[in-house]
Amino acid sequence: MRIAYIGQKGIPKTQGGVEAHVENLALEMVQKNHQVFVYTRPYYTPKKLKEYQGVKLISLPSIKTKHLDAISHTFLASIHALFQNYDIIHYHSVGPAILSFIPRLFSRAKIIGTFHCIDRFHQKWNALARIILKLGERAICKFPHLTITVSPHIQKYCLEKYKQKTIYIPNGFKIAKNQEQDILKKYQITPHKYFLIVSRLIRHKGIHYAIRAWQNLNLSDYKLVIVGDDFYNPKYKQELKNLVTNNDQIIFTGVQSGKNLDKLFTNAKAFILPSEDEGLSITLLEALGHKLPAIVSNIESNLPFIEKKLVLGFENKNVEDLKKQILRIIENYPQAQTMTERAQKYIQDNFSWPKLANKIERIYHQTNNKENLETIYQN
């Protein structure tokens, strides 16, 4: 089959959960001998890069602003896709899905949408953007031939709010093979003496809660390492930097990927996910895949991990509770390691990309062969 992916910024992934998702899915589809095309934006993926590990890359411009970047690029990609004889066009995220009606109406391709996150609740969006994202939610439920949701709570949301059945297929994880790097030396980080956050620096990710909790602790032997950069929001990044003035125990490394990121995961003491909202956190899966104890906010997407006692939970936005869980990891580390061994087995059984790609490939075949959608939902 000829399969196209629209909505992501590009691959190979440097930052972003959707980008990681699309990269891994695209590479799996190449391994299954499909022709795979990923639409990219020139500021994210170099325009001169035409192919990545067998995936064809199509670079199209965008209007690089907070509100117009995704929709402008998606419009050009959707028009371009009409003339490429694709069998499957797979849209990612609710914003880009607004334009999925274009190939639905004017091409023979089957349209798939993946609902990654309920974006309109994120603090970075103004009132108009939230209205548009709400339209995107309806679009991703109604325009594609079939909609995938990455977590049970999003699947439930689509059914209750839009009366739309969806297929639950979670995000997956993949660990890069570690090689010796100087990333720890560069930032003067001692192995197993730091807690790790990997996230875009945007407010709903809750990094300020983690910083405040850390500042209320007396942990001279440990550091808090924050990996990531801002996303059209330099004010929040500066706010975080202001919080840690003259505190050399909190380190910002900027964006890290590949083997450098793997090195940071491999040598951390524990992982912190303080987010106020997630679809299903890929970085959490990566942390658990590296056998890292994890501390996560008790938001809905994290509850299955908390209830199965695979991670430690803290009350969302509660700095004091987060502080207690950090100390709990340090004071009861053997117990935390036992918990993490269970977590690693759980995600290997449920979130490995080869298994998830098999499910998605089966959906591609079923929709492309015009099988009854009710049969797909039942399976």
Summary of the structure (lengths in Angstrom):
residues: 379
radius of gyration: 20.5
end to end distance: 21.8
largest distance: 62.0
contacts: 1305
relative contact order: 0.11
helix: 46%
strand: 17%
